[in-house]
Structure formats: structure tokens, C-alpha cells
Amino acid sequence: MPKIKTNRGAAKRFFKVTATGKIKREKANAGHLFTCKTRDRKRNLRSAGFVSCRDRQNIRKLIPYK
């Protein structure tokens, strides 16, 4: 049986799988245009988020070895 190729775009976006199977990700809208965003919103964007449980199965197929 051949190895499954990792989707490189997904590997860069989802950087860790926890022991319970949750997939960690960075939050969107944290790249630029910070002058119009509030201090609380910018602080919230710094912390990592998790992928929703509906999308988890599809993403696990894209990153099988992480």
C-alpha cells in the first residue's frame, strides 16, 4: 500500500493535532489593517483556534501524518 501524500496547503494552515483529536489553527483576519480593529479584537486574534468538529474528518484526510 503506498503512502498518502500530505496536502501541503493544509499542512501550513493546520499546525497541530491534539491528543484528543482536535486540530489547532490560526485565526483569520490577523494579517493587516489593524488600525480599524479594536484592541480586544486584536488580542483575541493572537490566540489559536480549533477546527469545527464538522470539518475535522475532511482535514484529517488532508494531513494524515500530523
Stockholm file with secondary structure:
# STOCKHOLM 1.0

chainA/1-66         MPKIKTNRGAAKRFFKVTATGKIKREKANAGHLFTCKTRDRKRNLRSAGFVSCRDRQNIRKLIPYK
#=GR chainA/1-66 SS CCCCCCCHHHHHHEEEECTTSCEEECCSSCSSCCTTSCHHHHHHHHSCEECCHHHHHHHHHHSTTC
#=GC SS_cons        CCCCCCCHHHHHHEEEECTTSCEEECCSSCSSCCTTSCHHHHHHHHSCEECCHHHHHHHHHHSTTC
//
